[in-house]
Amino acid sequence: MSKILRTNPNPILSAAVEYHGFVYTQGVVARNLDLDIEGQTRDVLDQLDALLEQHGTDNTRLLQAQIWLKDISDRDAMNKLWTAWLPENHAPARACVQAVMADPRILVEIMLVTTK
């Protein structure tokens, strides 16, 4: 039986789960919710880089991304940073939608699936 590796688990979620060479991240939000969409997006992408690195992978191995925005009109600003973060020709399958966030100060949340 393959081992399931859970990173930073708590009673309701893990920061990431690794199984059979796949890494599933939690929905990551900015640490400082006073930042604008650019600041929050940068922070989320930095956190995702660290989380992927912890699992021995990176953004060249992305399979899927789910992105939630508080306001869909922030999509262009977020996409500019997202596109700069992605290596060329490594875009994953992706959904980006507007959502009611758990905290009204959260402007963006991103969840990834990647392989090692």
The first five atom37 places (N, CA, C, CB, O) and aatype in JSON, in Angstrom:
{
  "aatype": [12, 15, 11, 9, 10, 1, 16, 2, 14, 2, 14, 9, 10, 15, 0, 0, 19, 6, 18, 8, 7, 13, 19, 18, 16, 5, 7, 19, 19, 0, 1, 2, 10, 3, 10, 3, 9, 6, 7, 5, 16, 1, 3, 19, 10, 3, 5, 10, 3, 0, 10, 10, 6, 5, 8, 7, 16, 3, 2, 16, 1, 10, 10, 5, 0, 5, 9, 17, 10, 11, 3, 9, 15, 3, 1, 3, 0, 12, 2, 11, 10, 17, 16, 0, 17, 10, 14, 6, 2, 8, 0, 14, 0, 1, 0, 4, 19, 5, 0, 19, 12, 0, 3, 14, 1, 9, 10, 19, 6, 9, 12, 10, 19, 16, 16, 11],
  "atom_mask": [
    [1, 1, 1, 1, 1],
    [1, 1, 1, 1, 1],
    [1, 1, 1, 1, 1],
    [1, 1, 1, 1, 1],
    [1, 1, 1, 1, 1],
    [1, 1, 1, 1, 1],
    [1, 1, 1, 1, 1],
    [1, 1, 1, 1, 1],
    [1, 1, 1, 1, 1],
    [1, 1, 1, 1, 1],
    [1, 1, 1, 1, 1],
    [1, 1, 1, 1, 1],
    [1, 1, 1, 1, 1],
    [1, 1, 1, 1, 1],
    [1, 1, 1, 1, 1],
    [1, 1, 1, 1, 1],
    [1, 1, 1, 1, 1],
    [1, 1, 1, 1, 1],
    [1, 1, 1, 1, 1],
    [1, 1, 1, 1, 1],
    [1, 1, 1, 0, 1],
    [1, 1, 1, 1, 1],
    [1, 1, 1, 1, 1],
    [1, 1, 1, 1, 1],
    [1, 1, 1, 1, 1],
    [1, 1, 1, 1, 1],
    [1, 1, 1, 0, 1],
    [1, 1, 1, 1, 1],
    [1, 1, 1, 1, 1],
    [1, 1, 1, 1, 1],
    [1, 1, 1, 1, 1],
    [1, 1, 1, 1, 1],
    [1, 1, 1, 1, 1],
    [1, 1, 1, 1, 1],
    [1, 1, 1, 1, 1],
    [1, 1, 1, 1, 1],
    [1, 1, 1, 1, 1],
    [1, 1, 1, 1, 1],
    [1, 1, 1, 0, 1],
    [1, 1, 1, 1, 1],
    [1, 1, 1, 1, 1],
    [1, 1, 1, 1, 1],
    [1, 1, 1, 1, 1],
    [1, 1, 1, 1, 1],
    [1, 1, 1, 1, 1],
    [1, 1, 1, 1, 1],
    [1, 1, 1, 1, 1],
    [1, 1, 1, 1, 1],
    [1, 1, 1, 1, 1],
    [1, 1, 1, 1, 1],
    [1, 1, 1, 1, 1],
    [1, 1, 1, 1, 1],
    [1, 1, 1, 1, 1],
    [1, 1, 1, 1, 1],
    [1, 1, 1, 1, 1],
    [1, 1, 1, 0, 1],
    [1, 1, 1, 1, 1],
    [1, 1, 1, 1, 1],
    [1, 1, 1, 1, 1],
    [1, 1, 1, 1, 1],
    [1, 1, 1, 1, 1],
    [1, 1, 1, 1, 1],
    [1, 1, 1, 1, 1],
    [1, 1, 1, 1, 1],
    [1, 1, 1, 1, 1],
    [1, 1, 1, 1, 1],
    [1, 1, 1, 1, 1],
    [1, 1, 1, 1, 1],
    [1, 1, 1, 1, 1],
    [1, 1, 1, 1, 1],
    [1, 1, 1, 1, 1],
    [1, 1, 1, 1, 1],
    [1, 1, 1, 1, 1],
    [1, 1, 1, 1, 1],
    [1, 1, 1, 1, 1],
    [1, 1, 1, 1, 1],
    [1, 1, 1, 1, 1],
    [1, 1, 1, 1, 1],
    [1, 1, 1, 1, 1],
    [1, 1, 1, 1, 1],
    [1, 1, 1, 1, 1],
    [1, 1, 1, 1, 1],
    [1, 1, 1, 1, 1],
    [1, 1, 1, 1, 1],
    [1, 1, 1, 1, 1],
    [1, 1, 1, 1, 1],
    [1, 1, 1, 1, 1],
    [1, 1, 1, 1, 1],
    [1, 1, 1, 1, 1],
    [1, 1, 1, 1, 1],
    [1, 1, 1, 1, 1],
    [1, 1, 1, 1, 1],
    [1, 1, 1, 1, 1],
    [1, 1, 1, 1, 1],
    [1, 1, 1, 1, 1],
    [1, 1, 1, 1, 1],
    [1, 1, 1, 1, 1],
    [1, 1, 1, 1, 1],
    [1, 1, 1, 1, 1],
    [1, 1, 1, 1, 1],
    [1, 1, 1, 1, 1],
    [1, 1, 1, 1, 1],
    [1, 1, 1, 1, 1],
    [1, 1, 1, 1, 1],
    [1, 1, 1, 1, 1],
    [1, 1, 1, 1, 1],
    [1, 1, 1, 1, 1],
    [1, 1, 1, 1, 1],
    [1, 1, 1, 1, 1],
    [1, 1, 1, 1, 1],
    [1, 1, 1, 1, 1],
    [1, 1, 1, 1, 1],
    [1, 1, 1, 1, 1],
    [1, 1, 1, 1, 1],
    [1, 1, 1, 1, 1],
    [1, 1, 1, 1, 1]
  ],
  "atom_positions": [
    [[0.85, -1.18, 0.0], [0.0, 0.0, 0.0], [0.89, 1.24, 0.0], [-0.97, 0.0, 1.23], [1.86, 1.31, 0.76]],
    [[0.59, 2.21, -0.83], [1.37, 3.44, -0.91], [1.08, 4.34, 0.27], [1.08, 4.17, -2.21], [-0.04, 4.42, 0.77]],
    [[2.13, 5.02, 0.7], [2.01, 5.93, 1.82], [1.42, 7.26, 1.35], [3.39, 6.15, 2.49], [1.75, 7.75, 0.27]],
    [[0.55, 7.84, 2.17], [0.02, 9.18, 1.92], [0.77, 10.12, 2.84], [-1.54, 9.25, 2.17], [0.77, 9.94, 4.06]],
    [[1.43, 11.13, 2.26], [2.19, 12.11, 3.03], [1.35, 13.37, 3.17], [3.56, 12.43, 2.35], [0.95, 13.98, 2.18]],
    [[1.07, 13.76, 4.41], [0.29, 14.96, 4.69], [1.21, 16.01, 5.3], [-0.91, 14.65, 5.65], [1.89, 15.75, 6.3]],
    [[1.25, 17.19, 4.71], [2.1, 18.27, 5.17], [1.3, 19.22, 6.06], [2.72, 19.03, 3.99], [0.24, 19.71, 5.66]],
    [[1.81, 19.47, 7.25], [1.19, 20.39, 8.21], [-0.3, 20.12, 8.41], [1.38, 21.83, 7.75], [-1.12, 21.02, 8.26]],
    [[-0.66, 18.88, 8.75], [-2.09, 18.59, 8.94], [-2.63, 19.22, 10.22], [-2.32, 17.09, 8.97], [-1.91, 19.37, 11.21]],
    [[-3.9, 19.58, 10.18], [-4.61, 20.0, 11.38], [-5.96, 19.28, 11.35], [-4.79, 21.59, 11.45], [-6.19, 18.47, 10.45]],
    [[-6.85, 19.55, 12.28], [-8.11, 18.79, 12.29], [-8.97, 18.92, 11.03], [-8.92, 19.22, 13.46], [-9.8, 18.05, 10.77]],
    [[-8.79, 20.0, 10.23], [-9.67, 20.17, 9.07], [-8.98, 20.08, 7.71], [-10.35, 21.47, 9.17], [-9.66, 19.86, 6.71]],
    [[-7.66, 20.25, 7.64], [-6.99, 20.19, 6.35], [-5.5, 20.0, 6.52], [-7.26, 21.46, 5.54], [-4.96, 20.13, 7.62]],
    [[-4.84, 19.69, 5.41], [-3.38, 19.64, 5.34], [-2.94, 20.7, 4.33], [-2.87, 18.2, 4.92], [-3.68, 21.02, 3.4]],
    [[-1.74, 21.24, 4.51], [-1.22, 22.22, 3.56], [-1.06, 21.59, 2.18], [0.12, 22.8, 4.05], [-1.26, 22.24, 1.16]],
    [[-0.69, 20.31, 2.18], [-0.58, 19.55, 0.93], [-0.69, 18.07, 1.26], [0.77, 19.86, 0.19], [-0.43, 17.64, 2.39]],
    [[-1.08, 17.3, 0.26], [-1.14, 15.85, 0.38], [-0.42, 15.27, -0.84], [-2.63, 15.32, 0.47], [-0.69, 15.65, -1.98]],
    [[0.51, 14.35, -0.57], [1.25, 13.71, -1.65], [0.9, 12.22, -1.68], [2.78, 13.91, -1.47], [0.9, 11.55, -0.65]],
    [[0.61, 11.72, -2.89], [0.24, 10.32, -3.05], [0.57, 9.87, -4.47], [-1.26, 10.1, -2.74], [0.18, 10.52, -5.44]],
    [[1.27, 8.77, -4.59], [1.62, 8.2, -5.9], [2.25, 9.22, -6.84], [0.38, 7.6, -6.56], [1.97, 9.22, -8.04]],
    [[3.1, 10.1, -6.32], [3.79, 11.07, -7.16], [3.0, 12.31, -7.51], [0.0, 0.0, 0.0], [3.48, 13.16, -8.26]],
    [[1.79, 12.43, -6.97], [0.98, 13.63, -7.17], [0.98, 14.45, -5.89], [-0.47, 13.25, -7.6], [0.99, 13.9, -4.79]],
    [[0.96, 15.76, -6.05], [0.89, 16.67, -4.9], [-0.34, 17.55, -5.08], [2.19, 17.54, -4.77], [-0.51, 18.21, -6.1]],
    [[-1.18, 17.55, -4.07], [-2.42, 18.34, -4.04], [-2.25, 19.39, -2.95], [-3.69, 17.43, -3.78], [-2.05, 19.05, -1.79]],
    [[-2.33, 20.67, -3.32], [-2.18, 21.7, -2.29], [-3.54, 22.13, -1.75], [-1.43, 22.92, -2.85], [-4.58, 21.96, -2.39]],
    [[-3.49, 22.69, -0.57], [-4.68, 23.35, -0.03], [-4.96, 24.6, -0.86], [-4.49, 23.71, 1.48], [-4.13, 24.99, -1.68]],
    [[-6.09, 25.21, -0.66], [-6.32, 26.53, -1.22], [-5.47, 27.51, -0.42], [0.0, 0.0, 0.0], [-5.66, 27.65, 0.79]],
    [[-4.54, 28.18, -1.09], [-3.6, 29.08, -0.41], [-4.08, 30.52, -0.56], [-2.17, 28.93, -0.99], [-4.44, 30.96, -1.65]],
    [[-4.09, 31.23, 0.56], [-4.46, 32.66, 0.58], [-3.28, 33.45, 1.12], [-5.74, 32.91, 1.44], [-2.36, 32.89, 1.72]],
    [[-3.31, 34.75, 0.91], [-2.23, 35.62, 1.37], [-2.15, 35.64, 2.89], [-2.42, 37.04, 0.83], [-3.16, 35.49, 3.58]],
    [[-0.95, 35.81, 3.39], [-0.74, 35.93, 4.84], [-1.15, 37.31, 5.33], [0.72, 35.66, 5.2], [-1.62, 37.45, 6.46]],
    [[-0.98, 38.33, 4.48], [-1.36, 39.7, 4.83], [-2.57, 40.08, 3.98], [-0.16, 40.71, 4.61], [-2.44, 40.36, 2.79]],
    [[-3.73, 40.09, 4.61], [-4.97, 40.35, 3.87], [-5.23, 41.84, 3.64], [-6.13, 39.75, 4.6], [-6.26, 42.2, 3.07]],
    [[-4.31, 42.69, 4.09], [-4.44, 44.12, 3.81], [-3.85, 44.49, 2.46], [-3.76, 44.93, 4.91], [-4.02, 45.62, 2.0]],
    [[-3.17, 43.56, 1.8], [-2.57, 43.82, 0.5], [-3.63, 43.89, -0.59], [-1.54, 42.74, 0.16], [-4.72, 43.35, -0.44]],
    [[-3.28, 44.57, -1.71], [-4.18, 44.61, -2.87], [-4.05, 43.29, -3.64], [-3.84, 45.82, -3.79], [-3.33, 42.39, -3.21]],
    [[-4.74, 43.19, -4.77], [-4.76, 41.93, -5.52], [-3.36, 41.53, -5.97], [-5.68, 42.05, -6.73], [-3.02, 40.34, -5.94]],
    [[-2.54, 42.49, -6.38], [-1.18, 42.15, -6.81], [-0.37, 41.62, -5.64], [-0.49, 43.38, -7.41], [0.32, 40.61, -5.77]],
    [[-0.44, 42.29, -4.51], [0.31, 41.85, -3.33], [-0.13, 40.49, -2.84], [0.0, 0.0, 0.0], [0.69, 39.64, -2.5]],
    [[-1.45, 40.27, -2.8], [-1.95, 38.98, -2.35], [-1.56, 37.87, -3.33], [-3.47, 39.02, -2.18], [-1.17, 36.78, -2.91]],
    [[-1.66, 38.15, -4.61], [-1.29, 37.13, -5.61], [0.18, 36.77, -5.5], [-1.61, 37.61, -7.03], [0.53, 35.59, -5.53]],
    [[1.05, 37.76, -5.38], [2.49, 37.5, -5.23], [2.75, 36.61, -4.02], [3.28, 38.82, -5.1], [3.51, 35.64, -4.1]],
    [[2.11, 36.95, -2.9], [2.32, 36.18, -1.67], [1.83, 34.74, -1.84], [1.62, 36.85, -0.49], [2.5, 33.8, -1.41]],
    [[0.67, 34.57, -2.44], [0.14, 33.22, -2.66], [1.09, 32.41, -3.54], [-1.27, 33.29, -3.3], [1.37, 31.26, -3.24]],
    [[1.58, 33.0, -4.62], [2.49, 32.28, -5.51], [3.8, 31.95, -4.81], [2.77, 33.12, -6.77], [4.36, 30.87, -5.03]],
    [[4.3, 32.85, -3.97], [5.51, 32.57, -3.18], [5.27, 31.39, -2.24], [5.93, 33.81, -2.37], [6.13, 30.51, -2.11]],
    [[4.12, 31.37, -1.58], [3.8, 30.25, -0.69], [3.68, 28.94, -1.46], [2.49, 30.54, 0.07], [4.14, 27.9, -0.99]],
    [[3.08, 29.0, -2.63], [2.95, 27.79, -3.44], [4.32, 27.29, -3.9], [2.06, 28.05, -4.66], [4.57, 26.08, -3.91]],
    [[5.21, 28.2, -4.29], [6.58, 27.8, -4.64], [7.22, 27.03, -3.5], [7.43, 29.03, -5.0], [7.82, 25.97, -3.71]],
    [[7.11, 27.56, -2.28], [7.72, 26.92, -1.11], [7.09, 25.55, -0.84], [7.58, 27.81, 0.12], [7.79, 24.6, -0.51]],
    [[5.78, 25.47, -0.96], [5.07, 24.22, -0.7], [5.45, 23.16, -1.74], [3.55, 24.45, -0.71], [5.68, 22.0, -1.4]],
    [[5.51, 23.56, -3.0], [5.91, 22.61, -4.05], [7.36, 22.16, -3.85], [5.74, 23.25, -5.44], [7.67, 20.98, -4.01]],
    [[8.23, 23.09, -3.5], [9.63, 22.75, -3.25], [9.75, 21.75, -2.1], [10.45, 24.02, -2.94], [10.56, 20.82, -2.16]],
    [[8.96, 21.94, -1.09], [8.96, 21.03, 0.06], [8.63, 19.6, -0.38], [7.95, 21.51, 1.12], [9.05, 18.63, 0.26]],
    [[7.88, 19.47, -1.46], [7.5, 18.15, -1.97], [8.34, 17.72, -3.17], [6.03, 18.16, -2.36], [8.01, 16.74, -3.84]],
    [[9.41, 18.44, -3.43], [10.33, 18.03, -4.49], [9.81, 18.26, -5.89], [0.0, 0.0, 0.0], [10.15, 17.52, -6.82]],
    [[8.97, 19.28, -6.06], [8.45, 19.6, -7.38], [8.43, 21.12, -7.55], [7.03, 19.0, -7.57], [8.87, 21.85, -6.67]],
    [[7.92, 21.58, -8.68], [7.86, 23.02, -8.92], [6.79, 23.33, -9.96], [9.25, 23.55, -9.4], [6.03, 22.46, -10.38]],
    [[6.74, 24.6, -10.36], [5.66, 25.02, -11.26], [5.84, 24.57, -12.71], [5.54, 26.51, -11.22], [5.02, 24.9, -13.57]],
    [[6.89, 23.83, -13.01], [7.01, 23.22, -14.34], [6.25, 21.9, -14.42], [8.48, 22.99, -14.7], [6.13, 21.31, -15.49]],
    [[5.73, 21.43, -13.28], [5.07, 20.12, -13.21], [3.58, 20.24, -12.89], [5.75, 19.25, -12.15], [2.95, 19.26, -12.49]],
    [[3.02, 21.43, -13.07], [1.61, 21.66, -12.75], [0.69, 20.89, -13.69], [1.29, 23.15, -12.8], [0.92, 20.83, -14.9]],
    [[-0.34, 20.32, -13.11], [-1.37, 19.64, -13.9], [-2.67, 20.44, -13.92], [-1.62, 18.25, -13.34], [-3.32, 20.56, -14.95]],
    [[-3.03, 20.99, -12.76], [-4.32, 21.67, -12.64], [-4.21, 22.81, -11.63], [-5.44, 20.69, -12.21], [-3.47, 22.72, -10.65]],
    [[-4.94, 23.89, -11.89], [-5.03, 25.01, -10.96], [-6.49, 25.42, -10.83], [-4.15, 26.21, -11.43], [-7.23, 25.48, -11.81]],
    [[-6.87, 25.71, -9.61], [-8.19, 26.29, -9.34], [-7.94, 27.63, -8.66], [-9.09, 25.33, -8.44], [-7.22, 27.7, -7.66]],
    [[-8.53, 28.67, -9.2], [-8.32, 30.02, -8.69], [-9.67, 30.64, -8.39], [-7.52, 30.89, -9.7], [-10.58, 30.64, -9.22]],
    [[-9.79, 31.17, -7.18], [-10.99, 31.87, -6.77], [-10.63, 33.33, -6.54], [-11.61, 31.24, -5.48], [-9.66, 33.64, -5.86]],
    [[-11.43, 34.22, -7.11], [-11.26, 35.66, -6.93], [-12.49, 36.23, -6.24], [-11.02, 36.37, -8.29], [-13.62, 35.85, -6.53]],
    [[-12.25, 37.14, -5.32], [-13.38, 37.82, -4.68], [-14.14, 38.62, -5.72], [-12.89, 38.74, -3.52], [-15.37, 38.66, -5.71]],
    [[-13.39, 39.27, -6.62], [-13.99, 40.12, -7.65], [-13.37, 39.73, -9.0], [-13.75, 41.65, -7.34], [-12.17, 39.9, -9.2]],
    [[-14.17, 39.21, -9.9], [-13.66, 38.73, -11.19], [-13.0, 39.85, -11.99], [-14.8, 38.12, -12.0], [-12.22, 39.57, -12.91]],
    [[-13.29, 41.11, -11.67], [-12.62, 42.21, -12.37], [-11.14, 42.28, -12.01], [-13.31, 43.55, -12.03], [-10.39, 43.01, -12.67]],
    [[-10.69, 41.55, -11.0], [-9.27, 41.46, -10.65], [-8.54, 40.41, -11.5], [-9.1, 41.13, -9.16], [-7.33, 40.22, -11.34]],
    [[-9.25, 39.73, -12.38], [-8.66, 38.63, -13.14], [-7.46, 39.07, -13.97], [-9.7, 38.02, -14.05], [-6.45, 38.37, -14.01]],
    [[-7.55, 40.22, -14.64], [-6.43, 40.66, -15.48], [-5.18, 40.92, -14.65], [-6.81, 41.92, -16.25], [-4.08, 40.53, -15.04]],
    [[-5.34, 41.57, -13.5], [-4.19, 41.86, -12.62], [-3.58, 40.55, -12.1], [-4.62, 42.76, -11.44], [-2.36, 40.4, -12.08]],
    [[-4.43, 39.62, -11.69], [-3.94, 38.33, -11.2], [-3.29, 37.56, -12.34], [-5.1, 37.5, -10.58], [-2.22, 36.97, -12.16]],
    [[-3.92, 37.55, -13.53], [-3.37, 36.82, -14.68], [-1.99, 37.32, -15.08], [-4.32, 36.91, -15.86], [-1.15, 36.54, -15.51]],
    [[-1.75, 38.62, -14.96], [-0.44, 39.18, -15.3], [0.64, 38.54, -14.43], [-0.44, 40.72, -15.13], [1.69, 38.15, -14.93]],
    [[0.38, 38.44, -13.13], [1.35, 37.83, -12.21], [1.41, 36.32, -12.4], [0.98, 38.17, -10.76], [2.5, 35.74, -12.36]],
    [[0.28, 35.69, -12.61], [0.21, 34.24, -12.84], [1.04, 33.87, -14.07], [-1.25, 33.78, -13.02], [1.84, 32.93, -14.03]],
    [[0.86, 34.62, -15.16], [1.57, 34.35, -16.4], [3.07, 34.54, -16.23], [1.05, 35.25, -17.52], [3.86, 33.77, -16.77]],
    [[3.47, 35.57, -15.49], [4.89, 35.81, -15.23], [5.49, 34.69, -14.38], [5.1, 37.17, -14.54], [6.66, 34.35, -14.52]],
    [[4.68, 34.11, -13.49], [5.14, 33.04, -12.6], [5.29, 31.71, -13.33], [4.16, 32.87, -11.43], [6.18, 30.92, -13.01]],
    [[4.44, 31.46, -14.31], [4.47, 30.19, -15.03], [5.64, 30.14, -16.02], [3.15, 29.96, -15.78], [5.87, 31.1, -16.75]],
    [[6.37, 29.03, -16.04], [7.37, 28.88, -17.1], [6.65, 28.78, -18.46], [8.25, 27.61, -16.84], [5.54, 28.26, -18.54]],
    [[7.29, 29.27, -19.49], [6.68, 29.26, -20.82], [6.31, 27.84, -21.23], [7.63, 29.87, -21.85], [7.08, 26.9, -21.04]],
    [[5.13, 27.69, -21.8], [4.6, 26.41, -22.28], [4.36, 25.38, -21.17], [5.54, 25.83, -23.29], [4.39, 24.18, -21.43]],
    [[4.12, 25.85, -19.95], [3.85, 24.94, -18.84], [2.52, 25.26, -18.15], [4.98, 25.01, -17.82], [2.35, 24.95, -16.97]],
    [[1.59, 25.86, -18.86], [0.3, 26.21, -18.25], [-0.5, 24.94, -17.94], [-0.52, 27.14, -19.18], [-0.57, 24.03, -18.78]],
    [[-1.09, 24.86, -16.75], [-1.92, 23.71, -16.4], [-3.35, 23.88, -16.91], [-1.92, 23.49, -14.88], [-3.72, 24.94, -17.4]],
    [[-4.14, 22.83, -16.79], [-5.58, 22.99, -16.92], [-6.0, 23.91, -15.78], [-6.36, 21.58, -16.89], [-5.47, 23.79, -14.67]],
    [[-6.95, 24.82, -16.02], [-7.23, 25.82, -15.0], [-8.68, 26.28, -15.04], [-6.32, 27.01, -15.17], [-9.3, 26.35, -16.1]],
    [[-9.19, 26.59, -13.86], [-10.47, 27.28, -13.72], [-10.22, 28.51, -12.87], [-11.57, 26.34, -13.07], [-9.44, 28.47, -11.92]],
    [[-10.89, 29.61, -13.22], [-10.78, 30.85, -12.45], [-12.19, 31.42, -12.34], [-9.78, 31.87, -13.12], [-12.8, 31.77, -13.35]],
    [[-12.7, 31.52, -11.12], [-14.07, 31.96, -10.91], [-14.15, 33.0, -9.8], [-14.97, 30.78, -10.58], [-13.24, 33.12, -8.97]],
    [[-15.23, 33.74, -9.8], [-15.53, 34.65, -8.7], [-16.21, 33.85, -7.6], [-16.43, 35.85, -9.18], [-17.02, 32.97, -7.88]],
    [[-15.87, 34.17, -6.35], [-16.43, 33.41, -5.23], [-16.6, 34.3, -4.0], [-15.54, 32.22, -4.89], [-15.92, 35.31, -3.84]],
    [[-17.53, 33.91, -3.15], [-17.66, 34.53, -1.84], [-16.59, 33.89, -0.97], [-19.12, 34.35, -1.23], [-16.61, 32.68, -0.74]],
    [[-15.66, 34.69, -0.47], [-14.53, 34.17, 0.29], [-14.89, 34.0, 1.77], [-13.33, 35.1, 0.15], [-15.81, 34.63, 2.27]],
    [[-14.15, 33.12, 2.44], [-14.38, 32.85, 3.86], [-14.15, 34.09, 4.72], [-13.47, 31.72, 4.34], [-14.81, 34.27, 5.75]],
    [[-13.23, 34.94, 4.31], [-12.95, 36.22, 4.96], [-13.06, 37.28, 3.87], [-11.5, 36.25, 5.67], [-12.44, 37.13, 2.82]],
    [[-13.83, 38.33, 4.07], [-14.04, 39.31, 2.99], [-12.78, 40.05, 2.56], [-15.05, 40.32, 3.44], [-12.78, 40.71, 1.52]],
    [[-11.7, 39.95, 3.32], [-10.44, 40.59, 2.93], [-9.63, 39.74, 1.97], [-9.6, 40.9, 4.17], [-8.69, 40.23, 1.34]],
    [[-9.98, 38.46, 1.84], [-9.28, 37.57, 0.91], [-9.7, 37.94, -0.51], [-9.59, 36.05, 1.21], [-10.88, 37.92, -0.84]],
    [[-8.71, 38.27, -1.35], [-8.99, 38.65, -2.73], [-8.73, 37.52, -3.72], [-8.15, 39.85, -3.11], [-9.31, 37.5, -4.81]],
    [[-7.85, 36.58, -3.35], [-7.49, 35.48, -4.25], [-7.13, 34.25, -3.42], [-6.3, 35.88, -5.18], [-6.54, 34.36, -2.35]],
    [[-7.51, 33.1, -3.94], [-7.13, 31.81, -3.34], [-6.79, 30.87, -4.5], [-8.3, 31.22, -2.44], [-7.52, 30.8, -5.49]],
    [[-5.67, 30.16, -4.36], [-5.22, 29.27, -5.43], [-4.91, 27.88, -4.86], [-3.96, 29.85, -6.14], [-4.28, 27.75, -3.81]],
    [[-5.37, 26.86, -5.57], [-5.13, 25.47, -5.2], [-4.55, 24.76, -6.42], [-6.44, 24.76, -4.7], [-5.04, 24.94, -7.54]],
    [[-3.51, 23.95, -6.22], [-2.82, 23.3, -7.32], [-2.81, 21.78, -7.19], [-1.41, 23.81, -7.42], [-2.88, 21.23, -6.08]],
    [[-2.7, 21.12, -8.32], [-2.36, 19.7, -8.39], [-1.13, 19.63, -9.29], [-3.57, 18.81, -8.95], [-1.11, 20.2, -10.38]],
    [[-0.11, 18.94, -8.82], [1.11, 18.8, -9.59], [1.63, 17.37, -9.48], [2.19, 19.81, -9.12], [1.14, 16.58, -8.67]],
    [[2.6, 17.06, -10.27], [3.25, 15.76, -10.19], [4.72, 15.99, -9.89], [3.06, 14.96, -11.51], [5.25, 17.08, -10.07]],
    [[5.36, 14.95, -9.44], [6.78, 15.08, -9.08], [7.67, 14.81, -10.28], [7.14, 14.12, -7.95], [8.89, 14.87, -10.17]]
  ]
}
